[in-house]
């Protein structure tokens, strides 16, 4: 997933009001996640491809003529992977600031299958019927018995998972990440990214966003903050939004 230059229309990076949270279909975290997604070059390619398919099908089947710039307009691709890789339920126009976007649940849907493999009091005869599954490092699969009360199983599962997590941490085989969200900084990251996309120089961006910090030289604090936050912006645009923004409350 790669970010790109000069993509999103309208926002003026010099105007912080253009980057303020707009209440509507989402939470503040989701609003900013969308702002990073729509600046991603690969997402825009997916959108253009699916839009072309939609327009071709519309021509053949006589769909209702809808405005693609309408916030309610979206496209549901035939391949679920096209949207799931972005953590979305469908694609929306990246040139629309606040579309009707819906995010997938962070940890996916519940799968009622044999492959959710974790044996909590499962009878031996039943275990033998379960097909083995290779679980990636740092992951765990669980099996619950729907014929029994769920709450005790959930409690036991939590205890077991926490115990396993602690044990792996002590052996240095597992690094537990605790991502923190910085809602107050997301707008700044976006403004800096858009400033560079608009071919502004580092000192110009620093003067606008950090007017009280010295930026007379490339090594001065304000310029350093701009460069650092530009790097962070690109990381968030290139998929980091899923880990650092769309985390469970």
N, C-alpha and C positions, 0 to 999 in steps of 0.2 A: 504494500500500500504506500503510494508516494504522494506527498503534498506537491502542489504546483504553484506557479506564479500567476497572479492576476486572474482569479477565477470568479469570486463572488461579486455580484453587482451591488451597487448602492451604498454600502457602509463607507463613511468617511473616517479613516483611521484617526484623524485629528479631533473628531467629535465623540467624546465618550458616551453621549446619549444614544448614539447609533448602536452601541454594544450592550446597552442595559437589558436586563432580563425582561422579557415580554410575557406576562402570564397568559395562559390559554389552555392548550391541550396537554401540558406537561408540567413537571417539576422544574425547579431552577437547574438542577443537575442535567436533566434531559435536554433542556433548552441549550445549554452550553455544549453538551455532547453533539447535538445536531449542528451547532456552529462549526465545530471541528470537522465533523463528517463532510459537510458540504464544501469544505475547502480541500478535500482530498481528490487528487487527479483521477485515481482509479474509480472512486465512487462516481465521479462525473462521467467517466467513460461507460460505466455500467448503466447510468441513467440515460445517456444518449442512445446506447444500443437498444435498451428496452423501450425507449420512447419511439424509436424508429419502428420496432416490431409492432408496437401499439398502433401507430399511425397507419402502417400497412394493413393491419387487421381491420382497423376502423374503416378504411377505404373499401375493403372487400365486404364487410358485414354491415356497414351502415350504422355504426355506433352514433350515439348522441354526440353532438359537437360540444366538447368541453374545453374550457380555458385551462391550459397547462400551468398558467400562473396563478390559478385559483388555489388558495391554501388547502381546499378540500380535495384537490386532484391528487391521485396517487396511482401507481402501477404495481400490480402484483405479478412478478415474473413467474413463469412456469417452473423454473428451477428454484427451489427454496434456498439453495446454497447462495444464490445471488444476493439475497437479502440477509440471510442468517450470518454471513461473514461480517456484516456491519452491525449486527445486533438489532436489526429492524424487522418489522413484520411486512413492510412493503417499501417501495422506493418513492420518494417525493422529489420535486423539482429543487435542485440545489440553489437555484436563484431566488427561491422563496424563503424569506427570513423565518417565518413562523407557520409552517405547514401542519397539516393534520398527520403527525407522525406518531407511530406506536412502536415502542421498543419491546423486544423479546424479554422474557424473564431472564435475569442474569445467569441463572444456572440451568436454563433450559426447561423443557417439559418433563413431567413425571413419565417414566417409561415402565409400563407393566409388562415386563418380560423377564426371562430367565437370566438375562445378562446383568441385572442389577445385583451383583453377587457379593453378599456379605451374610454369613450364616449366624443368625441370632436364635439359637435354640432349635435350629432346623433338624428334624429327625434324620438319622443316618441314611435311611432308605431314600429320603427326598434329596439329600446331598448328592447321592450317586446319580440322580437323574439330571443334575444341573451340569450343563456344558461348561467346561473350564474357560476362563477368560483371561487374557493377558492384560493386566492393568498397568498403565504408564506410571513411571515414578512420580510420587507426590499425589497420586490419586487413590480413591477407594470406591468400590462399588458395594452397594448394600441390597440385601434381599429381605423383604418383610413378609410375614405370613398374614394375608388379609383375612384369614379365618379366625384370627386372634385379636384381642384388643390392641389398638395401635399405640396408644400413649406409652405403655410400658416398654414397647419395642423402641420407640423414639428415644426414651430416656436412656435405655441401655445402649443404643447406637451412639448417642452423644457421649456417654461415658467412655465407650470403647474408642471412638474416634479421637477424643481429647487425649486419652492415655497413649494411643499410638502416635499421635502428633508430638507429644512431649518426648516420648522415647526416641523418635527419629531425630528430633532437634538436638538431643544430647549426643547423638552419634555423628552430628554434622552432615547427616544425609538429607536433611530437610531444612530449607530456609523459609520461615513463615513471613509472608509479606503483610504489612498493615498499611495499605495505601491511604493517604490522607487527601481529602479534597480541599481546594483553596478557591472557593467560589469568588472571593474578592479579587483573585488574580486572573481568572479566566478571561475577563474582558481585556485586560492588559496584554495577555498573550496574543489574543486575536488582533488587537490594534497594532502590535508590533509586527506580527506576521503580515498583515495587510499593508503596513507601512513599507516594508521591504518589497512586497508584491507591487507596490506603487512606485518602486524605484527610488524611494527616499533613502538618504544616507543615514548611517548610524547616529551621527551627531544631531541631525535634524529630528529623528525619532526621539532621541533622548531629551532634546530641548522641549518637545511637545508633551511627552509623557512624564518626564521627571524634571519639571522646570526649576525645582529648588536644588537640584544636584549639579555639581560641577561637571562639565563635559568638554572642557577646553582642549583636552588631549585624548587620544584614542585609549589611553590607559586609565582615564579617570573613571570613578565609580559609576556614573550614569551610563556611560557607553558600555561598560562591562555588564551592567544589569540588562541592557537592551540585548546584547549578544547572547547572554545566558538564557533570557526569557524567549528569545527567538528559537533557540535550540529546543526548549521545552515545548513551545507551540508546535513545532514540526513533529516532535515525538507524539503529542496528543493527536494531531491530525492523522498521523500514520498508524493509528490503531490504539494508541495509549489511552484514548478516552474511555475505552471499555474497562480498563483496569483501574484507572484513577478517578473516573467520574461515575460510571454505572456500577457502583458497588452497593451492596444491600444497606439499607438504612439500619 
